[in-house]
Amino acid sequence: MQVLRILAALALALGVASASPVTVDASVTVGNLAGGNAACGSQRVRKPWSSLSVVEKSLYLEAAGLAIKNGVVSDLAAMHIESMGEAQAHHSCAFFTWHRRMLLAYEGYLRDLDPKFACVTIPYYDAHTAYVQAANKKCKSMYDCSDIFRDMGGEPSGEADMSLNGEPVSGFKVKSAVFASNCDDDAKCGYMVRNNLKQVRVPSGAGFASFQNIVTRSADYATFLEGIQFGLHNEIHNAVGGAMATFASPRDVFFFSWHGAIDMFVHVYHLCRIGVPLTEAELKKSLEAFSAATQKCGGVSGVGASTKVVQKMRVNGELVDVTEHPTLGKYFAHVGDEMWNYGDPRQLGDYSYSYELPEILTKQLLSNKDMCAGFNRVAEAPAPTPAPTVKATLKSTPTTPTKAATATQASKNATATEKPTLASADGSDSNDVPTVKPAQGYGGYGGRGNSSYGHSSGSDDDDDSAEDVGAGLSGGVAVSVGYDAYGKDLVNSLTTHSGIIVSDAVANATAGVVSDVGAVNVTSNANKTAVATTGDYWVWVKTTYDGLVERLEGNMELVAQQMQLIECQAFDTVFGVTEFSGEFVKNFHLASNRPLCGKKVDEIEAGNVTVAVAATEFKAETIEFADATVIQTVIDEFTPLTTSAQPLINPNYVHTAEAAIAAGADAAATSAPATASKHGSPTQSAGTEKRAKKQKICDF
């Protein structure tokens, strides 16, 4: 069986190469990393929980239950709580990357537990679909709108208090089998605690217009990060409550499904705005790929693309780099220890992965050429002419990336082939624009023996001359600018369009359709499409969108801004925006108890922002557009979306966070993580070796 898996992995790797203009020679080594793709025989694809079959759900829950039983979930929670790592993870621009690395290690561990788990992936929580169901009055609460809470927890019962990794938590018991072996610090076992989700509504931040606004108007990674972390991310943590309202949140395995969704959002952002794989140089310098060390996220700066990820665990009482953990270390060591190593999930070597995206995001956002310029210039560009077969070491004529078209420009020039603006993400001269080498699709950007589905990055030097492009490259994929190398199947499955899609015919024909496949009940793809395109909510969204496009002179950023404002206002009228609990604000060191939509409503009511449209319900007949004078005021007042001018974390905590991040930088500079051998087996490197000699962690 193992031989078959290896052969399948080899076939997959060769298939990737044959689809590209570069041919791999016979020296390519197919990796077989612990928990990697080779053991499964295919690249992993993460799916929404609701898309899994009964068998797939059962298999994942069994693996997650073993991770709880074996103490691994508790160890990951301890890492999440540790002060230096926690500060970097939640109070800097490392938020997405820190958690991406954690998820990969957890997923790798699950897949390595037993051969039957070799293809397990983290299922994510699709909050946007739950929101649309609630807006269409198909369900009322998070529990009713989201099967993941019924399957991964179950009915809430009596109230209880727990102590998890030293963090006090309280809520209602949920006792599904996945928590059978869960025990708190005082040996209270067999359950987890959450809020009573039968009485909690899907949060305001899960609205389509809010996500569209954040994706399409965030000109850089830092702005997008703030919009997600301090928006929907925090709202779901607060809504679920219990452990999720503390930094011991990984003790509730729903945490991994929620952060799987957060990770998916980053992927959608890059698909929408860029659309093509980035090279190593671009990942390090593009402000759409990562933040500059001088940029602030939440109010704290100091983390750039070359910053080391600070993740520590205690081993025999000593705080060590996570790669030195006897059980989990190897799963953290495979990809790398710098932020940029994790910039593209499809370029992580044997740990590469992709997503089955929600139809709401593919049909209503990505394929809308007026909003997602990067994705749609890929869809409309012809495939490149294959180059002659060459050896793995190659030379190319470098080109210089130019500024990507904005969403507004995209509507005028949908076939533009520009790449994103490049600026230094580590504080260097912004005029130092790197040359572009062929993007190594499916390659390993982690620098530790990651060659099974692409190249080994080799030297840490930033010399990207044509002569060095192919050094150490195995199976690189040459990509023409403007052509997609990692999402062709997704691109080909969608029809490029303008605006919002509404299909009553699909709704009438497919509502509630469920197919029986053996012992597995599977909601049909047609029904998923119905949720993504039908009902009063989408008619309301389309009517608003079309009216704003007409009145706002085609300024799509302004359309996105106004759509978020009206959605927040309508949500507050219909459901009421829920404030963060006092405990959540304290635990997460927030500056305010108001979620993003609440702040938008406050701005409208205070007269600090002018709205072009208003509505009292998610029904088209309640929409009222402002007169021409007000519309002109809206146009005149418009300003681009940027990171918050005020700290989003408690100002009194900013200095504490900065000190903890600096301490993490010092710790990373004086220790070396585990490295991997040629075939991915972790070995301990000398503690005196300091990759930080080239690039100190925070680039202050």
C-alpha positions as CSV (number, residue, x, y, z in Angstrom):
1,M,0.0,0.0,0.0
2,Q,2.8,2.4,0.9
3,V,4.5,1.6,-2.5
4,L,1.3,2.5,-4.3
5,R,1.0,5.8,-2.4
6,I,4.6,6.7,-3.3
7,L,4.0,5.8,-7.0
8,A,0.8,7.9,-6.9
9,A,2.8,10.8,-5.5
10,L,5.4,10.4,-8.1
11,A,2.8,10.4,-10.8
12,L,1.3,13.6,-9.3
13,A,4.6,15.4,-9.2
14,L,5.4,14.4,-12.8
15,G,1.9,15.4,-13.9
16,V,2.5,18.9,-12.4
17,A,5.8,19.1,-14.3
18,S,4.4,17.9,-17.6
19,A,1.7,20.6,-17.5
20,S,4.4,23.3,-17.2
21,P,7.0,24.5,-19.7
22,V,9.8,23.0,-17.6
23,T,10.5,19.3,-17.6
24,V,12.0,17.6,-14.5
25,D,15.0,15.5,-15.1
26,A,15.5,12.0,-13.6
27,S,17.2,13.4,-10.4
28,V,13.9,14.7,-8.9
29,T,13.4,13.3,-5.4
30,V,9.8,12.8,-4.4
31,G,9.5,13.6,-0.7
32,N,7.8,11.5,1.9
33,L,7.6,13.9,4.8
34,A,5.7,12.9,8.0
35,G,2.1,13.9,7.3
36,G,2.9,15.1,3.8
37,N,1.1,14.7,0.5
38,A,3.2,11.8,-0.7
39,A,1.8,9.5,1.9
40,C,-1.7,10.3,0.6
41,G,-0.8,10.2,-3.0
42,S,-2.3,13.6,-3.9
43,Q,-2.2,17.2,-2.8
44,R,-4.5,18.0,0.1
45,V,-7.6,20.0,-0.5
46,R,-9.4,21.5,2.5
47,K,-13.2,21.6,2.3
48,P,-16.0,23.2,4.2
49,W,-17.4,21.0,6.9
50,S,-20.8,20.8,5.3
51,S,-19.2,19.4,2.1
52,L,-17.8,16.4,3.9
53,S,-19.5,13.0,3.7
54,V,-20.6,11.3,6.8
55,V,-17.5,9.0,6.5
56,E,-15.1,11.9,6.0
57,K,-16.6,13.7,9.1
58,S,-16.3,10.6,11.2
59,L,-12.7,10.0,10.1
60,Y,-11.7,13.6,11.0
61,L,-13.4,13.6,14.3
62,E,-11.7,10.3,15.2
63,A,-8.3,11.8,14.4
64,A,-9.0,15.0,16.3
65,G,-10.2,12.9,19.3
66,L,-6.9,11.1,19.3
67,A,-5.0,14.4,19.2
68,I,-6.9,15.4,22.3
69,K,-6.3,12.1,24.0
70,N,-2.6,12.1,23.2
71,G,-2.1,15.6,24.7
72,V,-1.2,17.2,21.4
73,V,-4.1,19.7,21.4
74,S,-3.1,20.8,24.9
75,D,0.5,21.2,23.7
76,L,-0.7,23.4,20.8
77,A,-2.8,25.4,23.2
78,A,0.2,26.0,25.4
79,M,2.2,27.2,22.4
80,H,-0.7,29.5,21.6
81,I,-0.7,31.0,25.1
82,E,3.1,31.4,25.6
83,S,3.7,35.1,25.9
84,M,6.3,35.7,23.1
85,G,4.4,33.6,20.5
86,E,1.0,34.9,21.6
87,A,2.1,38.5,21.1
88,Q,3.5,37.8,17.7
89,A,0.4,35.7,16.7
90,H,-2.3,38.2,17.8
91,H,-0.7,41.6,18.1
92,S,1.3,42.0,14.9
93,C,1.2,41.4,11.2
94,A,2.2,37.8,11.8
95,F,-1.4,36.8,12.6
96,F,-2.2,34.9,9.4
97,T,1.2,33.2,8.9
98,W,1.6,32.2,12.6
99,H,-1.6,30.3,12.5
100,R,-1.0,28.9,9.0
101,R,2.1,27.2,10.3
102,M,0.2,25.9,13.4
103,L,-2.6,24.5,11.2
104,L,-0.1,22.7,8.9
105,A,1.6,21.1,11.9
106,Y,-1.7,20.0,13.4
107,E,-2.9,18.6,10.1
108,G,0.4,16.9,9.5
109,Y,0.2,15.2,12.9
110,L,-3.4,14.0,12.2
111,R,-2.4,12.5,8.8
112,D,0.6,10.8,10.4
113,L,-1.4,9.1,13.2
114,D,-2.4,6.0,11.1
115,P,-2.4,5.2,7.4
116,K,-6.2,5.5,7.4
117,F,-5.8,9.2,8.3
118,A,-3.2,9.9,5.5
119,C,-5.5,12.0,3.5
120,V,-7.3,13.8,6.3
121,T,-7.5,17.6,6.0
122,I,-8.8,20.3,8.3
123,P,-12.4,21.1,7.4
124,Y,-13.2,24.8,7.7
125,Y,-16.3,26.6,9.0
126,D,-18.2,28.4,6.2
127,A,-19.6,31.3,8.1
128,H,-20.7,33.2,5.0
129,T,-23.1,30.4,3.9
130,A,-24.5,30.3,7.5
131,Y,-25.0,34.1,7.3
132,V,-26.9,33.9,4.0
133,Q,-29.1,31.2,5.4
134,A,-29.9,33.4,8.4
135,A,-30.5,36.5,6.2
136,N,-32.9,34.4,4.1
137,K,-34.8,33.4,7.2
138,K,-33.9,29.7,6.7
139,C,-32.5,29.4,10.2
140,K,-32.1,31.6,13.3
141,S,-29.0,30.6,15.4
142,M,-25.4,29.6,14.8
143,Y,-26.4,26.1,16.0
144,D,-29.3,25.8,13.5
145,C,-27.4,27.5,10.6
146,S,-24.1,25.5,11.0
147,D,-24.0,21.7,11.1
148,I,-20.4,21.8,12.4
149,F,-21.6,22.8,15.8
150,R,-24.1,19.9,15.9
151,D,-21.5,17.4,14.7
152,M,-18.4,18.8,16.6
153,G,-19.9,19.4,20.0
154,G,-23.6,18.7,20.0
155,E,-26.5,19.8,22.2
156,P,-25.6,22.3,24.9
157,S,-26.4,21.1,28.4
158,G,-25.7,22.3,31.9
159,E,-23.4,25.2,32.7
160,A,-19.8,24.5,33.8
161,D,-16.5,26.1,34.6
162,M,-13.2,24.7,33.5
163,S,-9.5,25.5,33.7
164,L,-7.7,24.9,30.4
165,N,-3.9,25.3,30.3
166,G,-4.3,27.7,33.3
167,E,-7.1,29.8,31.6
168,P,-10.5,29.9,33.3
169,V,-13.3,29.3,30.9
170,S,-17.1,28.9,31.4
171,G,-20.1,28.1,29.4
172,F,-22.5,25.2,28.5
173,K,-21.2,21.7,28.2
174,V,-21.0,20.0,24.8
175,K,-20.3,16.3,25.0
176,S,-19.9,14.8,21.5
177,A,-17.4,11.9,21.1
178,V,-14.6,14.1,19.9
179,F,-14.3,15.5,23.5
180,A,-14.6,12.2,25.3
181,S,-10.9,12.3,26.3
182,N,-10.8,16.1,27.0
183,C,-9.8,16.8,30.6
184,D,-9.1,20.2,32.2
185,D,-6.4,21.1,34.7
186,D,-8.6,19.8,37.6
187,A,-9.4,16.4,35.8
188,K,-12.9,17.4,34.8
189,C,-13.3,15.2,31.7
190,G,-15.6,14.3,28.8
191,Y,-16.8,17.7,27.6
192,M,-15.9,21.2,26.3
193,V,-17.7,24.4,27.1
194,R,-19.2,27.0,24.7
195,N,-21.9,29.6,24.7
196,N,-25.4,28.2,24.1
197,L,-25.2,28.6,20.4
198,K,-28.9,27.9,20.1
199,Q,-29.3,31.4,21.4
200,V,-26.5,33.1,19.5
201,R,-27.0,34.6,16.0
202,V,-24.5,34.4,13.2
203,P,-22.3,37.5,13.6
204,S,-22.7,40.6,11.6
205,G,-19.2,40.4,10.1
206,A,-20.1,37.3,8.1
207,G,-22.0,39.3,5.6
208,F,-21.0,39.1,2.0
209,A,-20.7,42.8,1.6
210,S,-18.4,43.1,4.5
211,F,-16.0,40.5,3.1
212,Q,-16.2,41.9,-0.4
213,N,-15.3,45.3,1.0
214,I,-12.3,44.1,2.9
215,V,-11.0,42.0,0.0
216,T,-11.4,44.5,-2.8
217,R,-10.5,47.7,-1.0
218,S,-7.5,46.4,1.0
219,A,-4.6,47.6,-1.1
220,D,-2.1,45.8,1.1
221,Y,-1.8,42.8,3.3
222,A,-1.7,44.7,6.6
223,T,-5.1,46.4,5.8
224,F,-6.7,43.1,4.9
225,L,-5.3,41.5,8.0
226,E,-6.8,44.1,10.3
227,G,-10.2,43.8,8.6
228,I,-10.3,40.1,9.1
229,Q,-8.6,39.6,12.5
230,F,-10.4,42.5,14.2
231,G,-13.6,41.8,12.2
232,L,-15.1,38.4,11.6
233,H,-12.3,36.4,13.2
234,N,-13.0,38.1,16.6
235,E,-16.7,37.9,16.2
236,I,-16.8,34.1,15.8
237,H,-14.4,33.6,18.7
238,N,-16.6,35.8,20.9
239,A,-19.9,34.2,19.7
240,V,-18.7,30.6,20.3
241,G,-17.3,31.5,23.7
242,G,-16.0,29.1,26.3
243,A,-12.4,28.2,25.4
244,M,-12.7,30.1,22.1
245,A,-13.0,33.4,24.1
246,T,-9.5,32.9,25.5
247,F,-6.0,32.2,24.2
248,A,-6.6,28.5,25.3
249,S,-8.9,28.4,22.2
250,P,-7.1,25.5,20.5
251,R,-8.4,23.3,23.3
252,D,-11.8,23.4,21.4
253,V,-11.0,21.7,18.2
254,F,-13.5,23.9,16.4
255,F,-10.6,26.4,16.6
256,F,-8.8,24.6,13.9
257,S,-11.8,24.7,11.6
258,W,-12.3,28.4,12.2
259,H,-8.7,29.2,11.5
260,G,-8.9,27.0,8.5
261,A,-11.5,29.5,7.3
262,I,-9.3,32.5,8.2
263,D,-6.5,30.9,6.2
264,M,-8.9,30.4,3.3
265,F,-9.8,34.1,3.4
266,V,-6.1,35.0,2.8
267,H,-6.0,32.7,-0.2
268,V,-9.1,34.3,-1.6
269,Y,-7.6,37.7,-1.1
270,H,-4.5,36.7,-3.1
271,L,-6.6,35.0,-5.8
272,C,-8.8,38.1,-6.1
273,R,-6.0,40.8,-6.2
274,I,-3.0,38.9,-7.7
275,G,-4.3,35.8,-9.4
276,V,-0.9,34.2,-10.2
277,P,1.7,32.5,-8.0
278,L,4.4,34.9,-6.8
279,T,8.1,34.2,-6.9
280,E,10.3,34.2,-3.7
281,A,11.4,37.8,-4.4
282,E,7.8,38.9,-4.8
283,L,6.6,37.1,-1.7
284,K,9.3,39.0,0.2
285,K,8.6,42.4,-1.3
286,S,5.0,42.7,-2.5
287,L,2.9,44.5,0.1
288,E,-0.1,42.4,-1.1
289,A,1.8,39.3,-0.2
290,F,3.0,40.4,3.3
291,S,3.5,43.5,5.4
292,A,6.6,45.7,5.7
293,A,8.3,45.6,9.1
294,T,7.4,49.2,9.4
295,Q,3.7,48.7,9.0
296,K,1.4,48.3,12.0
297,C,-1.3,45.7,12.4
298,G,-3.6,46.4,15.3
299,G,-1.2,49.1,16.4
300,V,2.1,47.1,16.6
301,S,4.8,47.1,14.0
302,G,8.1,45.1,13.7
303,V,7.1,42.0,11.6
304,G,8.2,41.7,8.0
305,A,8.4,38.9,5.4
306,S,11.8,37.7,6.6
307,T,10.8,37.7,10.3
308,K,11.1,34.4,12.0
309,V,8.0,32.7,13.3
310,V,8.2,32.6,17.1
311,Q,6.5,29.4,18.4
312,K,7.7,27.8,21.6
313,M,6.8,24.8,23.8
314,R,8.1,23.4,27.0
315,V,10.1,20.2,26.9
316,N,11.2,18.9,30.3
317,G,10.5,22.2,31.8
318,E,12.6,24.2,29.3
319,L,11.0,26.6,26.8
320,V,12.4,25.6,23.4
321,D,11.6,26.3,19.7
322,V,8.7,24.2,18.6
323,T,10.8,22.3,16.1
324,E,12.6,20.7,19.1
325,H,9.4,19.2,20.5
326,P,9.8,15.4,20.5
327,T,6.4,14.7,19.0
328,L,5.4,17.8,17.1
329,G,8.7,19.2,16.1
330,K,9.0,17.5,12.7
331,Y,5.6,18.8,11.6
332,F,6.8,22.4,12.2
333,A,10.2,21.9,10.6
334,H,9.3,20.9,7.1
335,V,8.4,24.2,5.4
336,G,10.6,26.9,7.1
337,D,10.7,29.4,9.9
338,E,10.3,32.7,8.2
339,M,7.0,34.4,7.4
340,W,7.5,34.5,3.6
341,N,8.0,30.7,3.6
342,Y,4.2,30.3,4.1
343,G,3.1,33.0,1.6
344,D,1.5,30.7,-0.9
345,P,-0.2,27.5,0.2
346,R,0.2,25.9,-3.2
347,Q,4.0,26.3,-3.0
348,L,4.9,24.5,0.3
349,G,6.4,21.4,-1.2
350,D,5.1,18.2,0.3
351,Y,2.8,20.2,2.6
352,S,1.2,22.2,-0.3
353,Y,-2.6,22.4,-0.2
354,S,-5.6,24.2,-1.7
355,Y,-9.2,24.9,-0.9
356,E,-12.6,23.9,-2.2
357,L,-14.0,27.4,-1.9
358,P,-17.5,28.4,-0.9
359,E,-19.7,29.0,-3.9
360,I,-20.7,32.3,-2.5
361,L,-17.1,33.5,-2.8
362,T,-16.4,31.9,-6.2
363,K,-19.7,32.9,-8.0
364,Q,-20.3,36.3,-6.3
365,L,-16.8,37.6,-5.7
366,L,-13.9,35.9,-7.6
367,S,-15.6,35.7,-10.9
368,N,-16.9,39.3,-10.8
369,K,-14.4,41.0,-13.0
370,D,-15.3,44.4,-11.6
371,M,-14.2,43.4,-8.1
372,C,-11.5,40.8,-8.6
373,A,-9.1,42.1,-11.2
374,G,-6.3,39.7,-10.6
375,F,-8.4,36.6,-10.8
376,N,-10.3,37.6,-13.9
377,R,-7.3,38.8,-15.9
378,V,-6.1,35.3,-15.4
379,A,-9.4,33.9,-16.6
380,E,-9.5,36.0,-19.7
381,A,-5.8,35.6,-20.7
382,P,-4.8,32.9,-23.1
383,A,-2.7,30.0,-21.9
384,P,1.0,30.5,-22.7
385,T,2.7,28.7,-25.5
386,P,4.8,25.8,-24.0
387,A,8.5,26.4,-24.1
388,P,11.0,23.8,-25.3
389,T,11.9,21.1,-22.9
390,V,14.9,22.1,-20.8
391,K,16.9,20.7,-17.9
392,A,16.0,21.7,-14.3
393,T,18.6,24.4,-14.3
394,L,17.3,27.2,-16.5
395,K,17.8,30.8,-17.5
396,S,15.1,33.3,-18.1
397,T,14.8,36.8,-19.3
398,P,13.8,38.8,-16.2
399,T,10.9,41.1,-16.3
400,T,9.8,43.8,-13.9
401,P,6.5,43.6,-12.1
402,T,4.3,46.6,-12.4
403,K,1.3,47.9,-10.4
404,A,-1.8,45.7,-10.5
405,A,-5.0,47.2,-11.8
406,T,-7.4,48.4,-9.3
407,A,-11.0,47.0,-9.2
408,T,-12.2,50.2,-10.9
409,Q,-9.6,49.9,-13.6
410,A,-10.4,46.3,-14.1
411,S,-13.9,47.1,-15.4
412,K,-12.3,49.2,-18.1
413,N,-9.4,46.9,-18.9
414,A,-10.2,43.4,-17.8
415,T,-7.3,41.8,-19.8
416,A,-4.6,43.8,-18.1
417,T,-1.6,41.6,-17.2
418,E,0.1,43.7,-14.5
419,K,1.5,42.1,-11.4
420,P,1.2,43.6,-7.9
421,T,3.1,46.7,-6.7
422,L,6.3,45.6,-5.1
423,A,7.6,47.4,-2.0
424,S,10.0,46.1,0.6
425,A,8.3,44.0,3.2
426,D,11.5,44.2,5.3
427,G,12.1,47.9,5.4
428,S,14.6,48.1,2.5
429,D,14.5,50.7,-0.3
430,S,11.1,50.5,-2.0
431,N,12.9,51.3,-5.3
432,D,14.8,48.0,-5.1
433,V,12.3,46.1,-7.3
434,P,13.4,42.5,-7.8
435,T,13.7,40.7,-11.1
436,V,11.1,38.1,-11.7
437,K,12.0,34.5,-12.1
438,P,9.6,31.8,-13.3
439,A,7.1,31.1,-10.5
440,Q,7.7,27.7,-9.1
441,G,4.1,26.4,-8.9
442,Y,3.7,23.6,-6.4
443,G,7.3,24.2,-5.4
444,G,8.5,24.3,-1.8
445,Y,9.3,27.9,-0.6
446,G,10.3,26.4,2.7
447,G,14.0,26.1,2.8
448,R,14.3,22.6,4.3
449,G,14.5,19.8,1.8
450,N,11.1,20.6,0.3
451,S,11.4,19.2,-3.2
452,S,8.8,16.7,-3.6
453,Y,6.3,18.9,-5.5
454,G,8.7,21.6,-6.7
455,H,12.0,23.2,-6.0
456,S,14.3,23.5,-3.0
457,S,14.9,27.2,-2.4
458,G,18.6,26.6,-1.7
459,S,20.5,29.7,-0.7
460,D,19.0,32.4,1.5
461,D,20.6,35.0,-0.6
462,D,18.3,37.4,-2.4
463,D,20.3,37.2,-5.6
464,D,17.6,36.6,-8.2
465,S,19.7,37.0,-11.3
466,A,18.8,35.0,-14.4
467,E,21.8,32.7,-13.7
468,D,20.6,31.9,-10.2
469,V,16.9,31.4,-11.1
470,G,17.2,27.7,-11.7
471,A,19.8,26.8,-9.0
472,G,18.5,23.8,-7.0
473,L,15.2,23.9,-9.0
474,S,13.4,20.6,-9.4
475,G,10.2,20.7,-11.3
476,G,9.7,24.5,-11.4
477,V,6.7,25.7,-13.3
478,A,7.4,28.6,-15.6
479,V,4.4,31.0,-15.7
480,S,3.6,33.8,-18.1
481,V,2.6,37.0,-16.4
482,G,-1.2,37.2,-16.3
483,Y,-1.7,33.4,-16.6
484,D,-2.8,31.3,-13.6
485,A,-0.6,28.3,-12.8
486,Y,-2.3,27.1,-9.6
487,G,-6.0,27.7,-10.1
488,K,-6.8,26.7,-13.7
489,D,-9.5,24.2,-12.6
490,L,-11.2,26.9,-10.6
491,V,-10.8,29.5,-13.4
492,N,-12.2,27.1,-16.0
493,S,-15.2,26.2,-13.8
494,L,-16.4,29.8,-13.5
495,T,-17.9,32.3,-15.9
496,T,-16.5,35.8,-15.8
497,H,-19.2,38.3,-15.2
498,S,-20.0,41.8,-13.8
499,G,-22.2,42.3,-10.8
500,I,-24.2,39.9,-8.6
501,I,-25.8,36.7,-9.8
502,V,-29.4,35.9,-8.9
503,S,-31.1,32.7,-10.1
504,D,-34.6,32.1,-9.0
505,A,-34.8,29.1,-11.4
506,V,-32.1,27.3,-9.5
507,A,-33.8,28.0,-6.3
508,N,-37.1,26.6,-7.4
509,A,-35.5,23.5,-8.9
510,T,-33.0,22.6,-6.3
511,A,-34.0,23.9,-2.9
512,G,-33.5,21.2,-0.3
513,V,-32.2,18.6,-2.8
514,V,-30.2,15.9,-1.1
515,S,-28.6,12.8,-2.8
516,D,-28.1,9.4,-1.2
517,V,-24.7,8.0,-1.9
518,G,-24.6,4.6,-0.1
519,A,-24.7,5.4,3.6
520,V,-23.7,9.0,3.0
521,N,-26.1,11.9,2.6
522,V,-24.6,14.6,0.4
523,T,-26.2,17.9,-0.3
524,S,-26.1,18.4,-4.1
525,N,-23.9,20.9,-5.8
526,A,-27.0,22.4,-7.3
527,N,-28.3,23.1,-3.8
528,K,-25.0,24.8,-2.9
529,T,-25.4,27.0,-5.9
530,A,-28.9,27.8,-4.8
531,V,-27.7,29.1,-1.4
532,A,-25.1,31.2,-3.3
533,T,-27.4,32.7,-5.8
534,T,-31.0,32.7,-4.6
535,G,-33.4,34.1,-2.1
536,D,-34.4,37.6,-0.9
537,Y,-30.9,38.3,0.4
538,W,-29.2,38.0,-3.0
539,V,-32.0,40.0,-4.7
540,W,-31.4,42.7,-2.1
541,V,-27.6,42.5,-2.7
542,K,-28.0,42.7,-6.5
543,T,-30.4,45.6,-6.3
544,T,-28.1,47.6,-4.0
545,Y,-25.1,46.8,-6.1
546,D,-26.6,47.7,-9.4
547,G,-28.0,51.0,-8.0
548,L,-24.7,52.0,-6.5
549,V,-22.7,51.2,-9.7
550,E,-25.1,53.4,-11.6
551,R,-25.0,56.3,-9.2
552,L,-21.3,56.2,-8.1
553,E,-19.8,56.5,-11.6
554,G,-18.5,53.0,-11.7
555,N,-16.1,53.6,-8.7
556,M,-16.1,50.0,-7.5
557,E,-14.2,50.7,-4.3
558,L,-16.8,53.2,-3.4
559,V,-19.5,50.7,-4.3
560,A,-17.9,48.1,-2.0
561,Q,-17.6,50.7,0.9
562,Q,-21.3,51.7,0.6
563,M,-22.5,48.1,0.4
564,Q,-20.8,47.3,3.6
565,L,-22.4,50.3,5.3
566,I,-25.9,49.4,4.2
567,E,-25.4,45.7,5.1
568,C,-24.2,46.6,8.6
569,Q,-27.1,49.1,9.0
570,A,-29.7,46.5,7.8
571,F,-28.2,43.8,10.0
572,D,-28.4,46.0,13.0
573,T,-32.1,46.8,12.3
574,V,-33.1,43.2,11.7
575,F,-31.0,41.3,14.2
576,G,-29.0,43.8,16.2
577,V,-25.2,43.9,16.3
578,T,-23.8,41.9,19.2
579,E,-21.1,43.5,21.3
580,F,-18.0,41.6,22.4
581,S,-18.3,40.3,26.0
582,G,-16.3,42.0,28.7
583,E,-14.2,38.8,29.2
584,F,-13.4,38.6,25.5
585,V,-12.3,42.2,25.4
586,K,-10.1,41.7,28.4
587,N,-8.6,38.3,27.2
588,F,-7.9,39.6,23.7
589,H,-6.7,43.0,24.9
590,L,-9.1,44.9,22.6
591,A,-9.5,48.6,22.5
592,S,-13.3,48.4,22.1
593,N,-16.2,46.1,22.7
594,R,-17.8,47.1,19.3
595,P,-17.3,44.8,16.4
596,L,-16.6,46.2,12.9
597,C,-20.3,46.5,11.9
598,G,-21.2,48.1,15.2
599,K,-18.5,50.8,14.5
600,K,-19.9,51.4,11.0
601,V,-23.4,51.9,12.4
602,D,-22.0,54.3,15.0
603,E,-20.3,56.3,12.3
604,I,-23.5,56.5,10.3
605,E,-25.6,57.6,13.3
606,A,-22.9,60.2,14.3
607,G,-22.9,61.7,10.8
608,N,-19.3,60.9,10.3
609,V,-19.9,59.0,7.1
610,T,-22.5,59.7,4.4
611,V,-24.5,56.8,3.0
612,A,-25.9,56.6,-0.5
613,V,-28.5,54.0,0.3
614,A,-30.5,52.7,3.2
615,A,-32.6,49.6,4.0
616,T,-34.5,48.3,6.9
617,E,-34.6,44.6,5.9
618,F,-32.8,42.2,3.5
619,K,-35.5,42.8,1.0
620,A,-35.2,44.8,-2.2
621,E,-38.4,46.7,-1.7
622,T,-37.0,48.3,1.5
623,I,-34.0,49.9,-0.4
624,E,-34.0,53.7,-0.7
625,F,-31.3,55.5,-2.6
626,A,-30.3,59.1,-1.7
627,D,-30.8,62.1,-3.9
628,A,-28.2,63.5,-6.3
629,T,-26.9,66.0,-3.8
630,V,-26.2,63.3,-1.2
631,I,-24.7,61.0,-3.8
632,Q,-22.2,63.8,-4.8
633,T,-21.3,64.2,-1.1
634,V,-20.6,60.5,-0.9
635,I,-18.3,60.7,-4.0
636,D,-16.5,63.8,-2.6
637,E,-15.9,62.3,0.8
638,F,-14.5,58.9,-0.4
639,T,-11.1,57.9,0.9
640,P,-9.2,54.7,0.4
641,L,-9.3,52.0,3.0
642,T,-6.1,51.8,5.1
643,T,-5.0,50.3,8.4
644,S,-6.6,51.8,11.5
645,A,-5.3,55.2,12.6
646,Q,-6.0,54.2,16.2
647,P,-4.7,51.0,17.9
648,L,-7.2,48.2,17.7
649,I,-5.7,46.6,20.8
650,N,-5.8,48.3,24.2
651,P,-3.3,51.2,24.0
652,N,-2.1,50.2,27.5
653,Y,-1.2,46.8,26.1
654,V,0.7,48.0,23.0
655,H,4.0,48.4,24.9
656,T,3.6,45.0,26.5
657,A,3.0,43.4,23.1
658,E,6.0,45.2,21.6
659,A,8.2,44.1,24.4
660,A,7.1,40.4,24.0
661,I,7.6,40.6,20.2
662,A,11.1,42.0,20.8
663,A,11.8,39.2,23.3
664,G,10.7,36.7,20.7
665,A,13.1,38.3,18.2
666,D,16.0,38.0,20.6
667,A,15.1,34.4,21.4
668,A,14.9,33.5,17.7
669,A,18.2,35.2,17.0
670,T,20.1,33.1,19.6
671,S,18.6,29.7,18.7
672,A,18.3,27.6,15.5
673,P,15.3,25.5,14.8
674,A,15.5,21.9,13.5
675,T,16.4,21.5,9.9
676,A,15.4,18.7,7.6
677,S,17.5,16.2,5.7
678,K,17.3,15.7,2.0
679,H,14.3,13.4,2.4
680,G,12.6,15.6,5.0
681,S,13.6,13.8,8.2
682,P,14.2,16.4,10.9
683,T,17.7,16.7,12.4
684,Q,18.9,19.1,15.1
685,S,21.1,21.9,13.9
686,A,23.8,23.5,16.0
687,G,22.4,26.0,18.4
688,T,25.1,28.4,17.6
689,E,24.2,28.7,13.9
690,K,22.2,31.9,13.4
691,R,20.3,32.4,10.2
692,A,19.3,35.7,11.9
693,K,22.8,37.0,11.0
694,K,21.4,37.8,7.6
695,Q,18.0,39.1,8.7
696,K,17.1,39.8,12.3
697,I,13.5,38.8,13.2
698,C,11.8,42.1,13.5
699,D,13.9,44.3,11.2
700,F,13.6,47.2,13.5
